[in-house]
Amino acid sequence: MVTHILRQARRIADYVIFLYLGELVEHGPAAEFFANPQNPRTKAYLSGEIS
């Protein structure tokens, strides 16, 4: 499934791939992705700094 709605991804995802401007930024199990993002762009996206 592909979504641009963050709350939907949090609710249903088992595994997340984060693409930003056509680049693969980060991927991994959803629980780890949302709880402990590794990339600064992922952190910025999850906090709402970038969209």
PQR file of N, CA, C, O and H, with PARSE charges and radii, in Angstrom:
ATOM      1  N   MET A   1       0.830  -1.161   0.000 -0.4000 1.5000
ATOM      2  CA  MET A   1       0.000   0.000   0.000 -0.0000 2.0000
ATOM      3  C   MET A   1       0.887   1.241   0.000  0.5500 1.7000
ATOM      4  O   MET A   1       1.949   1.252   0.622 -0.5500 1.4000
ATOM      5  N   VAL A   2       0.460   2.253  -0.679 -0.4000 1.5000
ATOM      6  CA  VAL A   2       1.152   3.538  -0.692 -0.0000 2.0000
ATOM      7  C   VAL A   2       0.222   4.573  -0.084  0.5500 1.7000
ATOM      8  O   VAL A   2      -0.961   4.628  -0.420 -0.5500 1.4000
ATOM      9  H   VAL A   2      -0.403   2.244  -1.184  0.4000 1.0000
ATOM     10  N   THR A   3       0.756   5.393   0.809 -0.4000 1.5000
ATOM     11  CA  THR A   3      -0.041   6.464   1.395 -0.0000 2.0000
ATOM     12  C   THR A   3       0.827   7.689   1.635  0.5500 1.7000
ATOM     13  O   THR A   3       2.035   7.585   1.846 -0.5500 1.4000
ATOM     14  H   THR A   3       1.717   5.349   1.082  0.4000 1.0000
ATOM     15  N   HIS A   4       0.195   8.830   1.600 -0.4000 1.5000
ATOM     16  CA  HIS A   4       0.849  10.076   1.965 -0.0000 2.0000
ATOM     17  C   HIS A   4       0.314  10.573   3.303  0.5500 1.7000
ATOM     18  O   HIS A   4       0.662  11.663   3.757 -0.5500 1.4000
ATOM     19  H   HIS A   4      -0.786   8.915   1.429  0.4000 1.0000
ATOM     20  N   ILE A   5      -0.529   9.767   3.923 -0.4000 1.5000
ATOM     21  CA  ILE A   5      -1.156  10.141   5.191 -0.0000 2.0000
ATOM     22  C   ILE A   5      -0.402   9.448   6.316  0.5500 1.7000
ATOM     23  O   ILE A   5      -0.479   8.230   6.475 -0.5500 1.4000
ATOM     24  H   ILE A   5      -0.811   8.881   3.555  0.4000 1.0000
ATOM     25  N   LEU A   6       0.320  10.234   7.087 -0.4000 1.5000
ATOM     26  CA  LEU A   6       1.192   9.689   8.121 -0.0000 2.0000
ATOM     27  C   LEU A   6       0.423   8.874   9.162  0.5500 1.7000
ATOM     28  O   LEU A   6       0.875   7.799   9.556 -0.5500 1.4000
ATOM     29  H   LEU A   6       0.382  11.224   6.957  0.4000 1.0000
ATOM     30  N   ARG A   7      -0.715   9.362   9.603 -0.4000 1.5000
ATOM     31  CA  ARG A   7      -1.458   8.620  10.637 -0.0000 2.0000
ATOM     32  C   ARG A   7      -1.956   7.275  10.117  0.5500 1.7000
ATOM     33  O   ARG A   7      -2.059   6.315  10.881 -0.5500 1.4000
ATOM     34  H   ARG A   7      -1.083  10.234   9.283  0.4000 1.0000
ATOM     35  N   GLN A   8      -2.264   7.197   8.828 -0.4000 1.5000
ATOM     36  CA  GLN A   8      -2.676   5.928   8.246 -0.0000 2.0000
ATOM     37  C   GLN A   8      -1.500   4.951   8.221  0.5500 1.7000
ATOM     38  O   GLN A   8      -1.659   3.774   8.543 -0.5500 1.4000
ATOM     39  H   GLN A   8      -2.180   7.976   8.207  0.4000 1.0000
ATOM     40  N   ALA A   9      -0.341   5.435   7.843 -0.4000 1.5000
ATOM     41  CA  ALA A   9       0.850   4.583   7.833 -0.0000 2.0000
ATOM     42  C   ALA A   9       1.152   4.064   9.236  0.5500 1.7000
ATOM     43  O   ALA A   9       1.460   2.885   9.410 -0.5500 1.4000
ATOM     44  H   ALA A   9      -0.212   6.391   7.581  0.4000 1.0000
ATOM     45  N   ARG A  10       1.067   4.938  10.236 -0.4000 1.5000
ATOM     46  CA  ARG A  10       1.302   4.511  11.628 -0.0000 2.0000
ATOM     47  C   ARG A  10       0.326   3.410  12.039  0.5500 1.7000
ATOM     48  O   ARG A  10       0.690   2.466  12.741 -0.5500 1.4000
ATOM     49  H   ARG A  10       0.817   5.896  10.095  0.4000 1.0000
ATOM     50  N   ARG A  11      -0.913   3.551  11.588 -0.4000 1.5000
ATOM     51  CA  ARG A  11      -1.952   2.622  12.009 -0.0000 2.0000
ATOM     52  C   ARG A  11      -1.844   1.250  11.357  0.5500 1.7000
ATOM     53  O   ARG A  11      -2.106   0.242  12.013 -0.5500 1.4000
ATOM     54  H   ARG A  11      -1.209   4.317  11.017  0.4000 1.0000
ATOM     55  N   ILE A  12      -1.463   1.184  10.074 -0.4000 1.5000
ATOM     56  CA  ILE A  12      -1.573  -0.106   9.378 -0.0000 2.0000
ATOM     57  C   ILE A  12      -0.256  -0.721   8.911  0.5500 1.7000
ATOM     58  O   ILE A  12      -0.232  -1.883   8.506 -0.5500 1.4000
ATOM     59  H   ILE A  12      -1.250   2.003   9.541  0.4000 1.0000
ATOM     60  N   ALA A  13       0.826   0.031   8.959 -0.4000 1.5000
ATOM     61  CA  ALA A  13       2.065  -0.473   8.364 -0.0000 2.0000
ATOM     62  C   ALA A  13       2.780  -1.493   9.244  0.5500 1.7000
ATOM     63  O   ALA A  13       2.794  -1.389  10.471 -0.5500 1.4000
ATOM     64  H   ALA A  13       0.806   0.976   9.288  0.4000 1.0000
ATOM     65  N   ASP A  14       3.366  -2.473   8.581 -0.4000 1.5000
ATOM     66  CA  ASP A  14       4.292  -3.405   9.224 -0.0000 2.0000
ATOM     67  C   ASP A  14       5.728  -2.997   8.894  0.5500 1.7000
ATOM     68  O   ASP A  14       6.643  -3.180   9.697 -0.5500 1.4000
ATOM     69  H   ASP A  14       3.354  -2.557   7.585  0.4000 1.0000
ATOM     70  N   TYR A  15       5.900  -2.447   7.709 -0.4000 1.5000
ATOM     71  CA  TYR A  15       7.211  -2.060   7.198 -0.0000 2.0000
ATOM     72  C   TYR A  15       7.038  -0.743   6.452  0.5500 1.7000
ATOM     73  O   TYR A  15       6.063  -0.571   5.721 -0.5500 1.4000
ATOM     74  H   TYR A  15       5.156  -2.298   7.057  0.4000 1.0000
ATOM     75  N   VAL A  16       7.961   0.176   6.627 -0.4000 1.5000
ATOM     76  CA  VAL A  16       7.834   1.504   6.020 -0.0000 2.0000
ATOM     77  C   VAL A  16       9.044   1.802   5.146  0.5500 1.7000
ATOM     78  O   VAL A  16      10.182   1.512   5.514 -0.5500 1.4000
ATOM     79  H   VAL A  16       8.753   0.036   7.221  0.4000 1.0000
ATOM     80  N   ILE A  17       8.779   2.381   3.992 -0.4000 1.5000
ATOM     81  CA  ILE A  17       9.813   2.910   3.107 -0.0000 2.0000
ATOM     82  C   ILE A  17       9.516   4.397   2.957  0.5500 1.7000
ATOM     83  O   ILE A  17       8.419   4.773   2.543 -0.5500 1.4000
ATOM     84  H   ILE A  17       7.855   2.616   3.693  0.4000 1.0000
ATOM     85  N   PHE A  18      10.474   5.235   3.287 -0.4000 1.5000
ATOM     86  CA  PHE A  18      10.307   6.684   3.190 -0.0000 2.0000
ATOM     87  C   PHE A  18      11.091   7.190   1.992  0.5500 1.7000
ATOM     88  O   PHE A  18      12.320   7.135   1.966 -0.5500 1.4000
ATOM     89  H   PHE A  18      11.365   4.930   3.623  0.4000 1.0000
ATOM     90  N   LEU A  19      10.356   7.687   0.995 -0.4000 1.5000
ATOM     91  CA  LEU A  19      10.943   8.283  -0.197 -0.0000 2.0000
ATOM     92  C   LEU A  19      10.738   9.785  -0.105  0.5500 1.7000
ATOM     93  O   LEU A  19       9.649  10.250   0.231 -0.5500 1.4000
ATOM     94  H   LEU A  19       9.357   7.731   1.016  0.4000 1.0000
ATOM     95  N   TYR A  20      11.785  10.544  -0.403 -0.4000 1.5000
ATOM     96  CA  TYR A  20      11.670  12.004  -0.381 -0.0000 2.0000
ATOM     97  C   TYR A  20      12.332  12.561  -1.628  0.5500 1.7000
ATOM     98  O   TYR A  20      13.525  12.365  -1.858 -0.5500 1.4000
ATOM     99  H   TYR A  20      12.669  10.167  -0.676  0.4000 1.0000
ATOM    100  N   LEU A  21      11.542  13.254  -2.421 -0.4000 1.5000
ATOM    101  CA  LEU A  21      12.018  13.813  -3.695 -0.0000 2.0000
ATOM    102  C   LEU A  21      12.671  12.744  -4.576  0.5500 1.7000
ATOM    103  O   LEU A  21      13.695  12.985  -5.215 -0.5500 1.4000
ATOM    104  H   LEU A  21      10.573  13.413  -2.234  0.4000 1.0000
ATOM    105  N   GLY A  22      12.058  11.565  -4.594 -0.4000 1.5000
ATOM    106  CA  GLY A  22      12.515  10.475  -5.439 -0.0000 2.0000
ATOM    107  C   GLY A  22      13.679   9.667  -4.890  0.5500 1.7000
ATOM    108  O   GLY A  22      14.169   8.756  -5.557 -0.5500 1.4000
ATOM    109  H   GLY A  22      11.226  11.370  -4.074  0.4000 1.0000
ATOM    110  N   GLU A  23      14.125   9.988  -3.691 -0.4000 1.5000
ATOM    111  CA  GLU A  23      15.269   9.298  -3.091 -0.0000 2.0000
ATOM    112  C   GLU A  23      14.805   8.422  -1.925  0.5500 1.7000
ATOM    113  O   GLU A  23      13.998   8.848  -1.098 -0.5500 1.4000
ATOM    114  H   GLU A  23      13.727  10.728  -3.149  0.4000 1.0000
ATOM    115  N   LEU A  24      15.322   7.204  -1.872 -0.4000 1.5000
ATOM    116  CA  LEU A  24      15.057   6.343  -0.736 -0.0000 2.0000
ATOM    117  C   LEU A  24      15.848   6.869   0.456  0.5500 1.7000
ATOM    118  O   LEU A  24      17.078   6.838   0.456 -0.5500 1.4000
ATOM    119  H   LEU A  24      15.977   6.859  -2.544  0.4000 1.0000
ATOM    120  N   VAL A  25      15.144   7.345   1.454 -0.4000 1.5000
ATOM    121  CA  VAL A  25      15.790   7.971   2.605 -0.0000 2.0000
ATOM    122  C   VAL A  25      15.978   6.963   3.736  0.5500 1.7000
ATOM    123  O   VAL A  25      17.060   6.871   4.315 -0.5500 1.4000
ATOM    124  H   VAL A  25      14.144   7.370   1.453  0.4000 1.0000
ATOM    125  N   GLU A  26      14.930   6.212   4.047 -0.4000 1.5000
ATOM    126  CA  GLU A  26      15.000   5.275   5.174 -0.0000 2.0000
ATOM    127  C   GLU A  26      13.941   4.204   4.992  0.5500 1.7000
ATOM    128  O   GLU A  26      12.903   4.439   4.373 -0.5500 1.4000
ATOM    129  H   GLU A  26      14.051   6.287   3.576  0.4000 1.0000
ATOM    130  N   HIS A  27      14.210   3.035   5.534 -0.4000 1.5000
ATOM    131  CA  HIS A  27      13.235   1.941   5.495 -0.0000 2.0000
ATOM    132  C   HIS A  27      13.468   1.036   6.683  0.5500 1.7000
ATOM    133  O   HIS A  27      14.566   0.979   7.238 -0.5500 1.4000
ATOM    134  H   HIS A  27      15.053   2.845   6.037  0.4000 1.0000
ATOM    135  N   GLY A  28      12.417   0.327   7.064 -0.4000 1.5000
ATOM    136  CA  GLY A  28      12.543  -0.610   8.167 -0.0000 2.0000
ATOM    137  C   GLY A  28      11.194  -0.960   8.761  0.5500 1.7000
ATOM    138  O   GLY A  28      10.162  -0.468   8.304 -0.5500 1.4000
ATOM    139  H   GLY A  28      11.525   0.373   6.614  0.4000 1.0000
ATOM    140  N   PRO A  29      11.199  -1.805   9.773 -0.5600 1.5000
ATOM    141  CA  PRO A  29       9.959  -2.157  10.452  0.2800 2.0000
ATOM    142  C   PRO A  29       9.271  -0.893  10.991  0.5500 1.7000
ATOM    143  O   PRO A  29       9.928   0.014  11.503 -0.5500 1.4000
ATOM    144  N   ALA A  30       7.965  -0.854  10.869 -0.4000 1.5000
ATOM    145  CA  ALA A  30       7.210   0.356  11.227 -0.0000 2.0000
ATOM    146  C   ALA A  30       7.462   0.796  12.667  0.5500 1.7000
ATOM    147  O   ALA A  30       7.652   1.986  12.918 -0.5500 1.4000
ATOM    148  H   ALA A  30       7.432  -1.590  10.453  0.4000 1.0000
ATOM    149  N   ALA A  31       7.467  -0.117  13.592 -0.4000 1.5000
ATOM    150  CA  ALA A  31       7.666   0.266  14.996 -0.0000 2.0000
ATOM    151  C   ALA A  31       8.999   0.975  15.186  0.5500 1.7000
ATOM    152  O   ALA A  31       9.068   1.988  15.883 -0.5500 1.4000
ATOM    153  H   ALA A  31       7.313  -1.083  13.388  0.4000 1.0000
ATOM    154  N   GLU A  32      10.041   0.461  14.583 -0.4000 1.5000
ATOM    155  CA  GLU A  32      11.370   1.067  14.685 -0.0000 2.0000
ATOM    156  C   GLU A  32      11.433   2.388  13.917  0.5500 1.7000
ATOM    157  O   GLU A  32      12.007   3.367  14.394 -0.5500 1.4000
ATOM    158  H   GLU A  32       9.984  -0.362  14.017  0.4000 1.0000
ATOM    159  N   PHE A  33      10.842   2.402  12.738 -0.4000 1.5000
ATOM    160  CA  PHE A  33      10.843   3.597  11.902 -0.0000 2.0000
ATOM    161  C   PHE A  33      10.215   4.780  12.632  0.5500 1.7000
ATOM    162  O   PHE A  33      10.783   5.872  12.645 -0.5500 1.4000
ATOM    163  H   PHE A  33      10.375   1.607  12.351  0.4000 1.0000
ATOM    164  N   PHE A  34       9.060   4.574  13.232 -0.4000 1.5000
ATOM    165  CA  PHE A  34       8.355   5.673  13.895 -0.0000 2.0000
ATOM    166  C   PHE A  34       8.938   6.007  15.270  0.5500 1.7000
ATOM    167  O   PHE A  34       8.902   7.165  15.685 -0.5500 1.4000
ATOM    168  H   PHE A  34       8.598   3.687  13.221  0.4000 1.0000
ATOM    169  N   ALA A  35       9.465   5.027  15.970 -0.4000 1.5000
ATOM    170  CA  ALA A  35       9.986   5.270  17.319 -0.0000 2.0000
ATOM    171  C   ALA A  35      11.417   5.800  17.329  0.5500 1.7000
ATOM    172  O   ALA A  35      11.796   6.555  18.224 -0.5500 1.4000
ATOM    173  H   ALA A  35       9.494   4.086  15.632  0.4000 1.0000
ATOM    174  N   ASN A  36      12.205   5.407  16.338 -0.4000 1.5000
ATOM    175  CA  ASN A  36      13.621   5.748  16.366 -0.0000 2.0000
ATOM    176  C   ASN A  36      14.167   5.995  14.961  0.5500 1.7000
ATOM    177  O   ASN A  36      15.023   5.245  14.491 -0.5500 1.4000
ATOM    178  H   ASN A  36      11.896   4.794  15.610  0.4000 1.0000
ATOM    179  N   PRO A  37      13.681   7.038  14.285 -0.5600 1.5000
ATOM    180  CA  PRO A  37      14.184   7.299  12.934  0.2800 2.0000
ATOM    181  C   PRO A  37      15.667   7.649  12.962  0.5500 1.7000
ATOM    182  O   PRO A  37      16.132   8.345  13.865 -0.5500 1.4000
ATOM    183  N   GLN A  38      16.404   7.163  11.968 -0.4000 1.5000
ATOM    184  CA  GLN A  38      17.852   7.345  11.931 -0.0000 2.0000
ATOM    185  C   GLN A  38      18.291   8.558  11.106  0.5500 1.7000
ATOM    186  O   GLN A  38      19.295   9.196  11.422 -0.5500 1.4000
ATOM    187  H   GLN A  38      16.026   6.598  11.235  0.4000 1.0000
ATOM    188  N   ASN A  39      17.550   8.867  10.067 -0.4000 1.5000
ATOM    189  CA  ASN A  39      17.938   9.934   9.148 -0.0000 2.0000
ATOM    190  C   ASN A  39      17.336  11.269   9.591  0.5500 1.7000
ATOM    191  O   ASN A  39      16.171  11.308   9.985 -0.5500 1.4000
ATOM    192  H   ASN A  39      16.734   8.349   9.811  0.4000 1.0000
ATOM    193  N   PRO A  40      18.095  12.355   9.537 -0.5600 1.5000
ATOM    194  CA  PRO A  40      17.555  13.670   9.925  0.2800 2.0000
ATOM    195  C   PRO A  40      16.335  14.091   9.101  0.5500 1.7000
ATOM    196  O   PRO A  40      15.445  14.767   9.618 -0.5500 1.4000
ATOM    197  N   ARG A  41      16.287  13.696   7.824 -0.4000 1.5000
ATOM    198  CA  ARG A  41      15.117  14.039   7.010 -0.0000 2.0000
ATOM    199  C   ARG A  41      13.886  13.271   7.459  0.5500 1.7000
ATOM    200  O   ARG A  41      12.775  13.798   7.413 -0.5500 1.4000
ATOM    201  H   ARG A  41      17.010  13.147   7.405  0.4000 1.0000
ATOM    202  N   THR A  42      14.071  12.037   7.891 -0.4000 1.5000
ATOM    203  CA  THR A  42      12.950  11.262   8.418 -0.0000 2.0000
ATOM    204  C   THR A  42      12.435  11.911   9.690  0.5500 1.7000
ATOM    205  O   THR A  42      11.225  12.060   9.866 -0.5500 1.4000
ATOM    206  H   THR A  42      14.974  11.609   7.928  0.4000 1.0000
ATOM    207  N   LYS A  43      13.334  12.295  10.571 -0.4000 1.5000
ATOM    208  CA  LYS A  43      12.936  12.969  11.813 -0.0000 2.0000
ATOM    209  C   LYS A  43      12.183  14.253  11.510  0.5500 1.7000
ATOM    210  O   LYS A  43      11.175  14.545  12.154 -0.5500 1.4000
ATOM    211  H   LYS A  43      14.317  12.174  10.428  0.4000 1.0000
ATOM    212  N   ALA A  44      12.660  15.025  10.535 -0.4000 1.5000
ATOM    213  CA  ALA A  44      12.002  16.268  10.160 -0.0000 2.0000
ATOM    214  C   ALA A  44      10.615  16.016   9.596  0.5500 1.7000
ATOM    215  O   ALA A  44       9.681  16.762   9.892 -0.5500 1.4000
ATOM    216  H   ALA A  44      13.479  14.788  10.012  0.4000 1.0000
ATOM    217  N   TYR A  45      10.468  14.977   8.790 -0.4000 1.5000
ATOM    218  CA  TYR A  45       9.157  14.643   8.219 -0.0000 2.0000
ATOM    219  C   TYR A  45       8.186  14.214   9.320  0.5500 1.7000
ATOM    220  O   TYR A  45       7.040  14.663   9.356 -0.5500 1.4000
ATOM    221  H   TYR A  45      11.227  14.371   8.549  0.4000 1.0000
ATOM    222  N   LEU A  46       8.645  13.357  10.200 -0.4000 1.5000
ATOM    223  CA  LEU A  46       7.764  12.860  11.264 -0.0000 2.0000
ATOM    224  C   LEU A  46       7.354  13.963  12.234  0.5500 1.7000
ATOM    225  O   LEU A  46       6.272  13.899  12.819 -0.5500 1.4000
ATOM    226  H   LEU A  46       9.575  12.992  10.171  0.4000 1.0000
ATOM    227  N   SER A  47       8.193  14.959  12.409 -0.4000 1.5000
ATOM    228  CA  SER A  47       7.867  16.054  13.326 -0.0000 2.0000
ATOM    229  C   SER A  47       7.062  17.156  12.638  0.5500 1.7000
ATOM    230  O   SER A  47       6.611  18.095  13.295 -0.5500 1.4000
ATOM    231  H   SER A  47       9.071  15.011  11.934  0.4000 1.0000
ATOM    232  N   GLY A  48       6.878  17.048  11.311 -0.4000 1.5000
ATOM    233  CA  GLY A  48       6.109  18.045  10.578 -0.0000 2.0000
ATOM    234  C   GLY A  48       6.912  19.223  10.060  0.5500 1.7000
ATOM    235  O   GLY A  48       6.340  20.168   9.516 -0.5500 1.4000
ATOM    236  H   GLY A  48       7.244  16.285  10.778  0.4000 1.0000
ATOM    237  N   GLU A  49       8.228  19.184  10.218 -0.4000 1.5000
ATOM    238  CA  GLU A  49       9.079  20.274   9.730 -0.0000 2.0000
ATOM    239  C   GLU A  49       9.122  20.330   8.208  0.5500 1.7000
ATOM    240  O   GLU A  49       9.222  21.411   7.629 -0.5500 1.4000
ATOM    241  H   GLU A  49       8.693  18.417  10.660  0.4000 1.0000
ATOM    242  N   ILE A  50       9.046  19.164   7.554 -0.4000 1.5000
ATOM    243  CA  ILE A  50       8.972  19.097   6.099 -0.0000 2.0000
ATOM    244  C   ILE A  50       7.779  18.252   5.729  0.5500 1.7000
ATOM    245  O   ILE A  50       7.333  17.414   6.513 -0.5500 1.4000
ATOM    246  H   ILE A  50       8.965  18.285   8.025  0.4000 1.0000
ATOM    247  N   SER A  51       7.263  18.469   4.543 -0.4000 1.5000
ATOM    248  CA  SER A  51       6.120  17.660   4.091 -0.0000 2.0000
ATOM    249  C   SER A  51       6.287  17.277   2.643  0.5500 1.7000
ATOM    250  O   SER A  51       5.429  16.596   2.081 -0.5500 1.4000
ATOM    251  H   SER A  51       7.624  19.149   3.906  0.4000 1.0000
TER
END
